[in-house]
Amino acid sequence: MKYDFDEIIDRQNTINKKWLKYDDPEVIPMWIADMDFSCPEEILDPIRQRINQGVFGYADAPEELNEILKERIESNSDWKIESEWVTWLPGAVVALNVACRTALSPGDMVMTPSPIYAPFSEAPENMERGFIKTFLNDNEGRMELDFGSIDNLLTDEVKMFFFCNPQNPGGTVFRKDEIEKLIQIALERDVLICSDEIHSDLILEEGKEHIHLASLNKEIEQKSITLLGPCKTFNLAGFPMAAAIIPNKDIREDFRRYMKGIVAHIDAVALVATKAAYTQAGEWHQELITYLRKNRTLLQEGINSIDGLSLTGPEASYLAWIDCRDSNLVSPRDFILEKAKVGVYDSDWFGSKDYIRLNFACPRARLEETIDRIQKAFSQRN
């Protein structure tokens, strides 16, 4: 491979949330969605050039970046968009909050399937709006929508549906028939869909493809907000950057109006990094997918050899949603932290229980050490 994903980079002496979470330096942090790989030189070089200029300031996303994203979407899917539909924000979480202000009036609610990345449930509360959740079904390790529950719980007060595809934390890549069924319900009940598709460039399962929800028919296109961005794919989490694609002019204008005075300017260096990622880092991206697929296989084999634990996916992303229901542990997260010295995310944060989320986007030697520690901890339980 051209790029060295096996390189061990010491991050303990830098300011970063992932590696500074635990006081014990022996803990391997595998929790937050932050890869331990270096960005490629194709991204780093343009960043260096911008920094070396020595002058920073306020920046607006150039029209060129809209065109780059438009071309990227159209080259990878059947969705044809207009560049004017694109609004750049400092992160998808910001977009979730703005979407709540845009689509919901006081007394209105948003619905989302759970387990789900916590900011989905926090956004409506932040904006003083209502929230209702359904629960995903675990079908032999694949988290799937419960359409009966969705239809039954949709009241007149529900004006927006938060959809996450690929799903976080489950890693599901929803099929066309699943998305079409959700669209049918939404259109029948006059519900706007905000579709977070931030992980769509990280498909790991052979034969799976990501489908933009808004691409499936013109009616839902006009009743949707689609969120995309480079941060997860190219390890640019330190540069919050996302695009909200809103075909409906009225919704788009309202969305931009609610951003004013609240949403910060995007960092100029983040704009440079985004352009470089989308135009120059394609080869790195392909090698990343190959490396993550091998890491996923290694992790599946290791986890499934442990009594009480099970891992089927993920179909996309580098976040493993590990089933601990047969482990008979009150807190699998605490057990793994204390006995294996591995830091993982507890499923409570996602509105669920009896699961853990583990980030396997790291050098293989570190993943092997993580698996070995967890296996030893469980083998010594009794």
C-alpha positions in Angstrom: 0.0 0.0 0.0 1.1 3.5 -0.7 0.0 4.9 2.7 1.2 3.6 6.0 -1.8 2.9 8.2 0.3 0.7 10.5 2.2 3.8 11.8 1.9 4.3 15.5 1.4 8.0 16.2 1.9 9.2 19.8 -1.1 11.4 20.6 -0.9 11.4 24.4 1.0 14.7 24.4 -1.3 16.6 22.1 -4.6 18.3 22.9 -7.2 15.8 21.8 -10.4 14.5 23.4 -9.8 10.9 22.6 -6.5 10.3 24.3 -6.9 12.7 27.2 -10.2 11.2 28.5 -8.6 8.6 30.8 -6.2 9.4 33.7 -4.6 6.0 33.4 -2.0 6.1 30.6 -2.3 2.3 30.2 -5.9 2.6 28.9 -6.2 2.3 25.1 -9.0 4.7 24.0 -11.3 3.2 21.4 -14.4 5.2 22.1 -14.9 8.4 20.1 -15.1 8.5 16.3 -11.6 9.8 15.8 -9.2 7.8 13.7 -5.6 7.3 14.8 -4.3 7.5 11.2 -2.5 10.5 9.8 -4.2 12.6 7.1 -2.4 12.1 3.8 0.1 14.5 2.5 -2.4 15.4 -0.2 -4.4 17.2 2.6 -1.5 18.2 4.8 0.4 20.0 2.1 -2.4 22.5 1.2 -3.0 23.1 5.0 0.7 23.8 5.5 0.7 26.2 2.5 -2.3 28.1 4.0 -0.7 28.3 7.4 2.7 29.4 6.1 1.0 32.4 4.5 0.6 33.6 8.0 -2.6 35.6 7.8 -6.0 34.3 8.8 -9.4 35.9 8.9 -13.0 35.3 8.4 -13.9 33.0 5.5 -16.9 32.0 3.4 -17.1 28.8 1.6 -16.2 29.5 -2.0 -18.7 28.6 -4.8 -16.0 26.3 -6.1 -16.5 24.0 -3.1 -20.2 23.7 -3.8 -19.3 22.6 -7.4 -16.8 20.1 -6.1 -19.4 18.5 -3.7 -22.0 18.5 -6.5 -19.6 16.7 -8.9 -18.6 14.3 -6.1 -22.3 13.4 -5.4 -23.2 13.0 -9.1 -20.1 10.8 -9.8 -20.9 8.4 -7.0 -24.7 8.3 -7.2 -27.8 9.0 -9.4 -28.6 12.1 -7.5 -28.4 15.3 -9.5 -28.2 18.4 -7.3 -27.7 22.1 -7.8 -24.8 23.9 -6.2 -27.1 26.5 -4.8 -28.7 23.8 -2.6 -25.5 23.5 -0.5 -25.0 25.3 2.8 -21.8 24.8 4.7 -21.7 24.6 8.5 -19.1 23.9 11.2 -20.3 20.3 11.7 -23.3 18.0 11.3 -24.3 18.4 14.9 -24.8 22.1 14.3 -26.9 21.3 11.3 -29.1 19.0 13.5 -29.8 21.8 15.8 -30.5 24.4 13.1 -32.8 21.8 11.4 -34.9 21.7 14.6 -35.3 25.5 14.6 -36.2 25.4 10.9 -38.7 22.6 10.8 -40.3 22.7 14.3 -42.4 25.3 16.0 -43.0 25.3 19.8 -45.0 22.2 20.6 -43.7 20.3 17.5 -41.6 17.2 17.8 -38.9 15.3 15.9 -38.8 11.5 15.8 -35.7 9.3 15.5 -34.9 5.6 15.8 -32.8 4.6 18.8 -30.1 3.7 19.6 -28.7 6.8 18.0 -25.8 9.2 18.3 -26.7 11.3 21.3 -26.8 14.7 19.6 -29.8 13.6 17.6 -31.8 13.4 20.8 -30.1 16.5 22.4 -30.8 18.8 19.4 -34.6 19.2 19.9 -34.1 19.8 23.7 -31.4 22.4 22.9 -33.9 24.2 20.7 -36.8 23.8 23.2 -38.6 21.4 20.9 -40.1 17.9 21.5 -38.6 14.6 20.9 -40.0 11.1 20.5 -38.0 7.9 19.6 -38.7 4.5 18.2 -36.4 1.6 18.7 -34.4 -0.2 16.0 -34.7 -4.0 15.9 -31.5 -6.0 16.2 -31.9 -8.6 13.4 -28.9 -10.9 14.0 -26.6 -8.0 14.5 -28.1 -5.7 11.9 -30.0 -2.7 13.3 -33.2 -2.3 11.3 -36.1 0.2 11.3 -39.3 -0.8 13.1 -41.8 0.6 10.5 -44.9 -0.4 12.5 -43.7 1.5 15.6 -42.8 4.5 13.4 -46.2 4.6 11.8 -48.0 4.1 15.1 -46.1 6.8 17.0 -46.2 9.5 14.3 -48.7 12.0 15.6 -49.7 15.3 14.1 -47.1 17.0 16.3 -44.2 15.1 14.7 -43.0 17.4 11.9 -39.5 16.0 11.3 -37.8 12.6 11.2 -34.1 12.3 12.0 -32.6 9.6 9.8 -29.0 8.3 10.0 -27.7 6.3 7.1 -25.2 4.7 7.5 -26.5 4.3 11.0 -24.5 5.4 14.0 -23.9 3.4 16.2 -25.2 0.3 14.4 -23.4 0.7 11.1 -26.4 -0.3 9.0 -26.4 0.7 5.3 -30.2 0.9 4.7 -31.4 -0.8 1.5 -33.5 1.0 -1.2 -36.7 -0.8 -0.1 -36.2 0.2 3.5 -35.6 3.9 2.6 -38.6 3.9 0.2 -40.8 2.5 3.0 -39.7 5.3 5.3 -40.3 7.9 2.6 -43.8 6.6 2.0 -44.7 7.0 5.6 -43.1 10.5 5.8 -44.9 11.7 2.7 -48.3 10.3 3.8 -47.9 12.0 7.2 -46.3 15.3 5.8 -43.1 14.8 7.7 -39.8 16.4 6.7 -36.7 14.0 6.8 -33.3 15.2 7.9 -31.0 12.6 6.7 -27.5 12.4 8.3 -25.3 10.7 5.7 -21.9 11.7 7.1 -20.6 8.1 7.1 -21.7 7.4 3.5 -18.1 7.3 2.1 -17.2 4.5 4.5 -19.0 1.4 3.1 -17.2 -1.7 4.2 -19.7 -4.5 3.3 -19.1 -5.9 -0.2 -22.2 -5.5 -2.4 -23.7 -2.7 -0.2 -24.2 0.8 -1.6 -25.2 4.0 0.0 -28.4 5.6 -1.4 -29.1 9.2 -0.8 -32.6 9.4 0.5 -33.4 12.6 -1.4 -32.5 10.9 -4.7 -35.3 8.5 -4.7 -38.1 10.8 -5.8 -38.7 14.5 -6.4 -41.4 14.8 -3.7 -39.1 13.7 -0.9 -36.3 15.7 -2.3 -38.4 18.8 -1.6 -39.1 17.5 1.9 -35.6 16.7 3.0 -32.4 18.0 4.4 -29.3 15.9 3.6 -26.1 16.2 5.7 -22.7 15.3 4.2 -19.1 16.1 5.0 -15.5 15.0 4.9 -14.7 14.8 8.6 -15.3 11.2 9.3 -13.9 9.9 6.0 -10.7 11.8 6.0 -10.1 12.1 9.8 -10.8 15.8 9.9 -12.8 15.8 13.1 -10.7 18.6 14.4 -12.0 20.8 11.5 -15.8 20.6 12.0 -17.2 20.8 8.4 -20.5 19.7 7.0 -22.8 20.5 4.1 -26.6 20.7 4.4 -28.2 20.0 1.0 -31.6 21.5 0.9 -33.4 21.5 -2.5 -36.5 23.3 -1.2 -35.9 27.0 -1.5 -38.2 28.0 1.3 -36.7 25.5 3.7 -33.2 26.5 2.6 -33.8 30.2 3.2 -35.3 29.5 6.7 -32.4 27.2 7.5 -29.9 29.9 6.6 -31.9 32.6 8.5 -31.8 30.5 11.7 -28.0 30.2 11.3 -27.5 33.9 11.5 -25.9 35.1 14.7 -25.7 31.6 16.1 -23.6 29.5 13.8 -19.9 30.4 13.7 -17.8 31.1 10.7 -16.0 28.1 9.2 -12.3 28.1 9.8 -10.4 29.0 6.6 -8.0 26.1 7.1 -11.0 23.7 7.3 -12.2 25.0 3.9 -8.7 24.3 2.5 -8.7 20.8 4.0 -12.1 20.0 2.7 -11.2 21.0 -0.9 -8.0 18.9 -0.7 -9.8 15.9 0.7 -12.5 15.9 -2.0 -10.1 16.6 -4.9 -6.8 15.0 -4.0 -7.2 12.2 -1.4 -9.2 9.6 -3.4 -6.3 7.1 -3.4 -5.8 7.4 0.3 -9.6 6.9 0.8 -9.6 3.7 -1.2 -6.6 2.3 0.8 -8.3 3.3 4.0 -11.4 1.3 3.1 -9.2 -1.8 2.4 -7.4 -1.4 5.7 -10.7 -0.9 7.7 -12.2 -4.0 6.1 -9.3 -6.1 7.3 -9.5 -4.5 10.8 -13.2 -5.3 10.9 -12.6 -8.9 10.1 -9.9 -9.2 12.7 -12.2 -7.6 15.3 -15.2 -9.8 14.4 -13.2 -12.9 14.8 -11.7 -11.7 18.1 -15.0 -10.6 19.6 -17.0 -13.6 18.4 -14.5 -15.9 20.1 -15.5 -14.5 23.5 -18.5 -16.1 25.3 -21.2 -13.5 25.9 -20.1 -11.1 23.1 -21.2 -10.9 19.5 -20.3 -8.7 16.5 -21.9 -8.9 13.1 -21.2 -5.6 11.4 -20.7 -2.8 10.8 -21.8 -2.6 7.2 -20.3 0.9 7.1 -18.0 3.1 9.2 -15.3 2.1 11.6 -17.5 1.9 14.7 -18.3 -1.6 16.0 -21.6 -2.0 17.8 -20.9 -5.0 20.0 -23.8 -7.0 21.5 -23.1 -7.8 25.2 -26.6 -9.0 26.2 -25.4 -12.5 26.9 -22.4 -11.4 29.0 -24.4 -11.1 32.2 -22.5 -7.9 33.0 -24.2 -4.9 34.7 -21.9 -2.6 32.8 -19.8 -4.1 30.0 -18.1 -0.7 29.5 -16.9 -0.5 33.1 -15.8 -4.2 33.1 -13.7 -3.7 29.9 -12.3 -0.4 31.2 -11.3 -1.8 34.6 -10.2 -5.3 33.6 -8.9 -4.9 30.0 -7.9 -1.2 30.2 -9.7 -0.5 27.0 -11.9 2.6 26.8 -15.2 2.0 24.8 -18.5 3.9 24.6 -21.3 2.7 26.7 -24.6 2.1 24.9 -26.5 4.3 27.5 -25.1 7.3 25.7 -26.9 6.2 22.6 -30.2 5.5 24.4 -29.8 1.8 24.6 -28.3 -0.9 26.9 -26.2 -4.0 26.9 -24.0 -2.9 24.0 -20.7 -1.1 23.6 -19.3 0.9 20.7 -15.6 0.4 19.7 -13.7 2.4 17.2 -11.4 0.1 15.1 -9.9 2.9 12.9 -6.4 2.4 14.3 -3.1 0.7 13.4 -3.5 -3.1 13.4 -1.0 -3.7 16.2 -3.1 -1.5 18.5 -6.3 -3.3 17.5 -4.6 -6.7 18.1 -3.6 -5.5 21.6 -7.1 -4.3 22.3 -8.6 -7.6 21.3 -6.0 -9.6 23.3 -6.8 -7.5 26.4 -10.5 -8.0 26.1 -10.2 -11.7 25.5 -7.9 -12.1 28.6 -10.3 -10.1 30.7 -13.2 -12.3 29.9 -11.2 -15.5 30.2 -10.2 -14.5 33.7 -13.8 -13.5 34.9 -14.3 -16.7 36.9 
